[in-house]
């Protein structure tokens, strides 16, 4: 592994995060349920993690604010513009992949 400082690592991780968020904003055709079924996380998960990190750092960020950072707009607006109804197959795959014992 490259010899990098903690500061450089943080900068690189931040750049990768920004690129991921940008990519997800561009790929509005990719539904959250598909991301959950394939990868085990979605835009909402990412925004939850962002909110948790902000709150842990003493920054008062609510769920709506964190979602706006990830979605690039208010969550309700994104849902109205881009979210489609999940198919029976998508719902079944979600139920199987997210069973909790």
C-alpha positions in Angstrom: 0.0 0.0 0.0 1.2 3.5 -0.7 2.8 5.4 2.1 0.2 8.2 2.7 -0.4 10.4 5.7 -3.7 10.4 7.7 -4.5 13.8 6.2 -3.9 12.5 2.6 -6.0 9.4 3.3 -8.8 11.6 4.6 -8.6 13.8 1.4 -8.6 10.7 -0.8 -11.6 9.2 1.0 -13.4 12.5 0.7 -12.7 12.7 -3.0 -13.9 9.1 -3.5 -17.1 9.9 -1.5 -17.8 13.0 -3.6 -17.3 11.0 -6.8 -19.7 8.3 -5.5 -22.3 10.9 -4.7 -21.9 12.5 -8.1 -22.2 9.2 -9.8 -25.4 8.3 -7.9 -26.9 11.7 -8.7 -26.2 11.1 -12.4 -27.6 7.5 -12.3 -31.2 8.4 -11.4 -32.3 5.3 -13.4 -30.8 3.1 -10.7 -33.4 2.5 -8.0 -32.6 2.2 -4.4 -34.2 -1.2 -4.1 -31.9 -2.5 -6.8 -28.9 -1.1 -4.9 -30.1 -2.7 -1.7 -30.7 -6.1 -3.5 -27.3 -6.1 -5.2 -25.0 -4.2 -2.8 -26.8 -4.1 0.6 -26.9 -0.3 0.7 -28.6 2.6 -1.1 -28.7 6.3 -1.2 -30.7 6.4 2.0 -28.1 4.3 3.8 -25.3 6.6 2.6 -27.2 9.6 3.8 -27.8 7.9 7.2 -24.1 7.2 7.5 -23.3 10.9 6.6 -25.8 12.1 9.2 -24.3 9.8 11.9 -20.8 11.0 11.1 -21.9 14.7 11.2 -23.7 14.1 14.5 -20.7 12.3 16.0 -18.6 15.3 15.1 -21.0 17.6 16.9 -22.6 18.9 13.8 -26.4 19.2 14.0 -27.5 17.6 10.7 -31.0 16.0 10.4 -32.2 13.2 8.1 -33.7 15.6 5.5 -30.4 17.6 5.3 -28.3 14.5 4.9 -30.6 13.2 2.2 -30.4 16.5 0.4 -26.6 16.3 0.4 -26.7 12.8 -1.1 -29.6 13.2 -3.5 -28.7 16.8 -4.6 -32.3 17.8 -3.9 -35.1 17.3 -1.4 -35.8 13.6 -1.0 -39.5 14.0 -1.7 -38.6 15.8 -5.0 -36.2 13.0 -6.0 -38.8 10.4 -5.3 -41.5 12.3 -7.3 -39.1 12.7 -10.3 -37.2 9.4 -10.4 -38.5 6.7 -8.1 -40.6 4.0 -9.7 -42.9 1.4 -8.1 -40.9 -1.6 -7.1 -41.9 -4.8 -9.0 -43.0 -8.0 -7.3 -39.6 -9.5 -8.2 -37.7 -6.6 -6.6 -39.7 -6.8 -3.5 -39.3 -10.6 -3.3 -35.5 -10.2 -3.8 -35.4 -7.6 -1.0 -37.3 -9.8 1.4 -34.9 -12.7 0.8 -31.7 -10.6 0.9 -32.7 -8.6 4.0 -34.1 -11.3 6.3 -33.3 -10.7 9.9 -33.0 -13.7 12.2 
